[in-house]
Amino acid sequence: MGWVSMQRNFQSLLRIPAQMCEADVELVAPGRYYNRRLCADNVWEIDVCSDIMDEVAQLFHEDSPFAEVIAGMKEPYDVISTRVGDFFAQRVSWDSNIAWVSVDEEASFRHFADVFQRLRLAERFAHVVPHTRNLQLYSSFFVVRTWCKSHNFHQDYKPPVGTDALTLITPLRDFTEKESFHLTYRARDATSDRRWDSRYEYRKGKAIVFGSQFEHSTEPGEGHNGECHAFLCFTFGTDEQSRWTQIARTLDTQSRIVAHPNGQLVLSHLGREIERIVNEQRQAADEGEHRQVESEPSLPLGGYGAAEEEEVFLSGGYGLLRKPGEEKHGLIKAEL
Ligand SMILES: [Fe+2]
């Protein structure tokens, strides 16, 4: 018997409707929940502790260079050092200056794993995510942007993922701009299946959490007077390693390191590609070659479904690749 059917039987035995597990949300099919308030599949809105979020916001806004990442990124990749460890910044769109700034070593991973644990997210979503022992945190990010020109609708995970993996996004503060530049998503009427575009407004102390089947986009717009819209983002889900192949289609290019369902912190597909290029360059240097690089190295473009057959590559990243030397960049494996 599958986990979902077991859960359904358990609920019917106890006469507990699924929606009691999460207000307004009910299980409608294996791996598919319908949220009647938001009128969409596999999406939840939850409260998050404001005091913990203030801590995270302090880390972001204090003298670390996160806020400058947008203005300062001359290349698609950069590394940011902070008091809790290194982060890896990645520009992922031409229609927005959005940057994903992911934990990039064990220290920063552990720092945000502690935040994840204190927010009790594994416990809160244990009834949604099929798992064996505990839900696993895969990666943590700051998501940062000041403008977006057009919609880019997507689902974070491929349909086979169901609710095996989830994404959580919560703003670090309330934004001045309220009318635009939040979240657009495809709503669906559960009875008629009629569909329309709806919007979700980010609020401090609230997080939106979603799995596959939730189609969404940054809402076009810009921060008031250039205000930076910064978010904390977690990706997390099942601890069953056999599910990673499908989940990796999304998560293997979003960061340079990633924790697998089995808890091992390893290089992602993107991380391995960077290693490969760095090592090739080192080898060439060691052999005394002075190769003239005719074209820039290409790395997998972070995004949704990027790590698969229609893989998209982003040229650039020289700034990052030039940094290795004796630094740990290009030697991340030794750090894990
Ligand atoms: Fe997304």
Residues whose N, C-alpha, C, O or C-beta is under 5 A from the ligand:
A	BS01	LIG	D156
